[in-house]
Amino acid sequence: MAGSATRKPITLALQGGGAHGALTWGVLDRLLEDERLEITEISGTSAGAMNAVVLACGIERAGREGARAALTEFWRAISRAALASPLQRSPLDRLTGSYSLDASPSYLFFEGISRVLSPYQLNPLNVNPLRDILERQVDFDDVNRCRPITVHVTATNVRTGQARVFSRGGVTADAVMASACLPQLYPAVEIDGEAYWDGGFSANPALMPLVTSTTSPDIVIVQINPIVRHDTPRSAREIINRMNEISFNTSLIKELRAIALMQQMVAAKGVDLGAAGQTHVHLIHTDAEVQDLAASSKLNAEWSYLRMLFARGRGWADAWLDAHFDSIGQGSTFDLEAFFTDPAGPVGRDPRA
């Protein structure tokens, strides 16, 4: 095994996406398996934040293998809790092997009623099984004292619309639940007298804490929400899904544009931006493998589905490592200039190409 002195340090940016966060679980499992890498910081939003705190807690308790085991147990617990959920696939979807909830009567009923009644009316006691799982699985004292990895969790301030990043010393169960608080499902989470919703509205995930980090110039973004859709949405369901995808990717695209501008300033004018000017951007994502994932399936936590997503995520990371490991520490493998010229190009490209 490689010693820690020879490992390449990287930071991770983990998107949110409900059950699709199991894709990230697969990516993390593969990265933790690779002794050539050292994860130094993680910025996560929503499901990305949950993956981040479970990983950091596992690292603090039992190293890499402890983190891998903790992530597996966390997602297994999510799946067990989902067995009692009223949101289940329709019989036809089960027969055809579709994991979408688009045709689920319970999902359609809940979607309709949530447009009339708020979670303050539908769930006045704020019952949230996800919080119970998180508090059983994660010791937040371990997360905040974890020296190998610094965790950053982002939530959106409801009053100001601004992102708030919770970092070492301030990463709590409340912060993570705020980061994952979809306002159609749960009441806002109050922290220090302020109400917070899902961090995906303002930073999915926040890149600036990693841009200014001195632990590694390499930011590896785990992208699980499709930026590009190759077909124009036609049905009402497709239009709603695409609107959600665009809104939850907008903040990431803006931060990537800011990084691109900083890199242009350094290249063209020699402006010294310190660590921010030395940022290397990498993307773990396979466009073709998210095109078939319906937005409603973010609420489907069946174990067979989560394991399928996990396997896809491991495949993404494996392909990315094969293609780009040597570039870590040397430069970006995600071409920001090309992305803003032709988003379908670098995002849609297979990492092995």
Secondary structure, DSSP 8 states (H G I E B T S, - for coil): ---GGGSEEEEEEE---GGGHHHHHHHHHHHHH-TTEEEEEEEEETHHHHHHHHHHHHHHHHHHHHHHHHHHHHHHHHHHHHTT-S----HHHHHHT----TT-HHHHHHHHHTTTS-HHHH-TT---HHHHHHHHH--HHHHHH-SS-EEEEEEEETTT--EEEE-TT---HHHHHHHT--TTTS--EEETTEEEE-GGGT-TT--HHHHT-SS-SEEEEE--S-S--SS---SHHHHHHHHHHHHHHHHHHHHHHHHHHHHHHHHHH----GGGGG-EEEEE--GGGTTT--GGGGG---HHHHHHHHHHHHHHHHHHHHHHGGGTTT--SS-HHHHHH-THHHHHS-TT-
